[in-house]
Amino acid sequence: VIMAGGGGTRFWPLSRQATPKQLLNLSGKELMVNEAIDRLSKTASNEDIFIVTNENQAVKMIKATKGRVNRNHILYEPSARNTAACVGYAAMEIIKKYGDGIMVITPSDAYIQNEAEFSRVLSVAVKAAEEKDALVTVGITPTFAATGYGYIKFKKSDEEVLKVVEFKEKPDAETAKKYVESGEYAWNSGMFIWKASTILKNFEEFLPGIYADLCKIGDAMKTDDEYNVIDKIYPKIESISIDYGIMEKSRDVYVVPGEFGWNDVGSFDMMGVLHKADENRSEERRVGKEC
């Protein structure tokens, strides 16, 4: 499941609400959402890939991903309600229409250099989610004391799948340095792996109001009233992230740290991971031409 409902604010003026970052070609190779699809297709069949996007972006998303993703697997949010609603909606869709299965949740706009290693780490996480019936996240082994990312503290072990102790907010520089030096932290990548049934149980326990709304939507699925119910219920769902709403509260969370050249390309000042700067250090000028 690819989360692709961003509002297009961080790369303005290239991106707009109707054409956000995920629908831009920032690497010079492909649209970011298509790069995400192609990476996941090495682990799962394209027939099993879903996208959750904003209603305003739906037409462009369908056109952009044609031939890669089943049109019926592109889910439209009538309004942006943060990542908990996005994940819950996708889980309910899968349970009601296709049956239970392992969900891999990824953002649409990350840059990953070593795709082979990414696929290997993802496979380890999928196996852990299946065997442990737990919530699993992919962490990023820190390469420097970043203050722009959240951190995940874990219990040190020789195993690849590590028990999460707690999630930490974006730290100041001194705290970030301590995190990295301890060897007990990973960056929070926003990638999650779990059974659809497992995450819905966690919604029921930790976000009962959202769970009740999701059940109303689920009851209407595969009926003539499905989209009317979604339009009515979805805008009223509590707006909260999956991190705050569930991950930080659950007692059964694991992390698989990985090193595969990951970067959350969040703004023009991070474009150096995709392009070498010119003599004026102007990555954005070339990006504008490529887009």
C-alpha positions in Angstrom: 0.0 0.0 0.0 1.6 3.3 -1.2 0.5 6.4 0.7 0.3 9.1 -1.9 -2.1 11.7 -0.7 0.4 14.6 0.1 -0.8 18.1 -0.6 2.1 19.3 -2.8 3.4 22.1 -0.4 7.1 21.3 0.1 8.2 21.5 -3.5 6.1 24.5 -4.5 6.1 26.0 -7.1 6.9 22.8 -9.0 4.3 20.9 -6.9 0.6 21.9 -6.4 -2.3 20.3 -4.6 -3.4 18.5 -7.8 0.2 17.7 -8.8 2.2 17.0 -5.6 5.7 15.7 -5.1 4.8 12.1 -5.7 3.6 13.0 -9.3 6.8 14.7 -10.1 10.0 13.3 -11.8 12.6 14.5 -9.3 15.2 11.9 -10.1 15.2 12.4 -13.9 14.2 8.7 -14.3 10.5 8.3 -13.4 7.7 9.9 -11.3 8.3 9.3 -7.6 5.1 7.2 -7.2 6.2 5.0 -10.1 9.6 4.5 -8.6 7.9 3.4 -5.4 5.7 0.9 -7.4 8.7 -0.5 -9.3 10.6 -1.1 -6.1 7.7 -2.9 -4.4 7.1 -5.0 -7.5 10.4 -6.8 -6.7 8.7 -8.1 -3.5 5.1 -8.3 -4.4 3.0 -8.7 -7.6 1.8 -5.5 -9.2 -1.7 -7.0 -8.9 -1.4 -6.7 -5.1 -0.2 -3.1 -5.0 -2.7 -0.4 -3.8 -2.4 3.4 -3.7 -4.2 5.7 -1.4 -4.4 9.2 -2.8 -6.4 12.4 -2.4 -9.6 12.8 -4.5 -8.2 15.9 -6.1 -5.2 13.9 -7.5 -7.2 10.8 -8.5 -7.4 11.4 -12.3 -3.7 12.3 -12.6 -2.8 9.3 -10.4 -4.8 6.9 -12.6 -3.1 8.3 -15.7 0.4 8.3 -14.2 0.3 4.7 -12.9 -1.6 3.1 -15.9 -0.1 -0.3 -16.6 1.5 -0.5 -13.2 -1.4 -0.6 -10.8 -5.0 -1.9 -11.2 -7.3 1.2 -11.4 -9.6 -0.4 -8.8 -6.7 -0.5 -6.4 -6.4 3.3 -6.4 -8.4 4.4 -3.3 -9.5 8.1 -3.1 -9.7 10.0 0.2 -12.5 12.6 0.0 -10.4 14.7 2.5 -7.0 14.4 4.1 -7.3 12.8 7.5 -3.6 11.9 8.2 -2.0 8.5 8.0 -4.1 6.6 10.5 -7.2 7.0 8.4 -5.3 6.2 5.2 -3.9 3.0 6.7 -7.2 2.0 8.2 -9.1 2.6 5.0 -6.7 0.4 3.0 -6.8 -2.3 5.7 -10.6 -2.4 5.6 -10.6 -2.4 1.8 -8.3 -5.4 1.7 -10.1 -7.4 4.5 -13.5 -6.8 3.0 -12.7 -7.4 -0.7 -9.7 -9.7 -0.8 -9.3 -11.3 2.6 -6.5 -11.0 5.2 -2.9 -10.6 4.2 0.4 -8.9 5.0 0.3 -5.2 4.3 3.4 -3.3 3.5 2.8 0.4 4.0 5.3 2.8 2.3 5.4 6.5 1.5 5.4 7.4 -2.2 8.2 10.0 -2.1 11.3 8.4 -0.6 14.6 8.0 -2.4 16.2 4.5 -2.1 19.6 3.9 -3.7 20.1 0.2 -3.1 16.9 -1.4 -4.2 18.2 -5.0 -3.9 19.0 -4.5 -0.2 15.7 -2.7 0.4 13.8 -5.7 -1.0 15.8 -8.1 1.2 15.1 -6.0 4.3 11.4 -5.8 3.4 11.3 -9.6 3.0 12.7 -10.0 6.5 10.1 -7.6 7.9 7.2 -9.4 6.0 8.4 -12.8 7.5 8.5 -11.2 11.0 5.0 -9.8 10.7 3.6 -13.1 9.5 5.4 -15.2 12.2 5.0 -12.9 15.2 1.6 -11.5 14.2 2.9 -8.1 15.4 3.5 -4.6 14.1 6.8 -4.3 12.3 8.5 -1.2 11.0 11.6 -0.7 8.8 14.1 1.6 10.5 17.0 3.3 8.8 20.5 2.8 10.4 21.6 6.5 11.0 24.5 7.8 9.0 24.7 11.1 10.8 23.0 12.9 13.7 19.9 14.1 11.8 17.5 16.4 13.6 14.8 16.2 10.8 13.8 12.6 11.5 12.0 10.8 14.3 14.0 8.0 16.0 13.1 4.4 17.1 14.8 3.0 20.2 15.3 -0.7 20.2 16.7 -3.5 22.3 20.2 -4.3 21.1 20.6 -7.9 19.8 22.4 -9.9 17.2 19.0 -10.6 15.6 17.8 -8.6 12.5 14.3 -8.2 14.0 14.5 -6.1 17.1 12.0 -5.3 19.8 11.0 -1.6 19.9 11.5 0.2 23.2 10.0 3.5 22.3 9.5 6.1 19.5 11.3 9.5 19.9 10.3 12.8 18.3 12.7 14.8 16.2 15.6 15.6 18.5 17.9 18.6 18.9 21.5 18.2 17.5 23.0 17.2 20.9 20.4 14.6 21.5 20.6 13.2 18.0 24.4 12.8 18.4 23.8 10.7 21.6 21.2 8.6 19.8 23.6 7.8 17.0 26.6 7.1 19.2 24.6 4.7 21.4 23.8 2.3 18.5 20.3 1.8 19.9 18.4 3.9 17.5 17.1 3.9 14.0 15.5 6.6 11.9 11.8 6.3 11.5 11.2 5.7 7.8 7.4 5.7 7.9 7.4 2.1 6.4 5.2 -0.4 8.2 4.4 -4.1 7.8 1.6 -6.1 9.5 -1.4 -8.3 8.8 -4.5 -6.3 7.8 -6.4 -8.0 10.6 -3.7 -7.2 13.2 -3.7 -3.5 12.5 -7.5 -3.3 12.6 -7.4 -5.0 16.1 -5.0 -2.2 17.1 -7.4 0.4 15.8 -10.1 -1.2 17.9 -7.9 -1.0 21.0 -6.2 2.3 20.6 -8.3 4.3 18.3 -11.9 3.0 18.9 -13.5 6.1 17.3 -11.7 5.7 14.1 -12.3 2.0 14.2 -16.1 2.6 14.5 -15.9 4.9 11.4 -13.9 2.3 9.5 -16.4 -0.4 10.3 -19.2 1.8 8.9 -17.3 2.2 5.7 -16.4 -1.5 5.7 -20.1 -2.5 6.1 -20.9 -0.4 3.0 -18.2 -1.9 0.8 -19.3 -4.0 -2.1 -22.7 -2.3 -2.0 -24.3 0.4 -4.2 -23.9 2.8 -1.3 -20.2 2.4 -0.7 -18.9 5.7 -2.1 -21.8 7.7 -0.6 -20.9 6.3 2.8 -17.2 7.0 2.3 -18.0 10.6 1.3 -20.1 11.1 4.4 -18.0 9.3 7.0 -14.4 10.0 5.9 -14.2 13.7 6.4 -15.3 13.2 10.0 -12.6 10.7 10.9 -10.2 11.9 13.6 -7.0 13.3 12.0 -4.0 11.6 13.7 -0.9 9.9 12.4 -0.5 6.1 12.7 2.7 6.8 14.7 0.9 8.8 17.4 -2.3 6.9 17.3 -1.0 3.3 17.4 2.7 2.7 17.0 3.7 4.7 20.2 1.0 3.0 22.2 1.3 -0.7 21.1 3.3 -3.0 23.2 4.1 -5.5 20.4 6.2 -3.6 17.9 9.4 -4.7 16.2 11.9 -2.9 13.9 14.2 -4.2 11.2 17.0 -1.6 10.7 18.4 -1.4 7.2 21.1 0.4 5.2 20.0 0.9 1.6 20.6 4.6 0.8 17.3 5.9 2.0 16.4 9.6 2.0 13.1 11.3 2.6 13.4 13.9 -0.1 11.3 16.5 1.7 12.4 19.8 0.2 14.8 21.5 -2.3 17.6 21.5 0.3 17.6 17.7 0.2 17.9 17.4 -3.6 21.6 16.9 -3.3 20.9 13.2 -2.8 19.5 13.0 -6.4 21.5 15.6 -8.3 25.0 17.2 -8.0 24.7 20.9 -7.5 25.9 23.3 -10.2 28.5 26.0 -9.6 25.9 28.1 -7.8 24.7 25.0 -5.8 21.3 25.3 -7.5 19.9 21.8 -7.6 16.4 23.2 -8.0 17.1 24.9 -11.3 17.9 21.6 -13.0 15.0 19.9 -11.3 12.7 22.5 -12.7 14.0 21.8 -16.2 13.6 18.0 -15.8 10.1 18.3 -14.5 
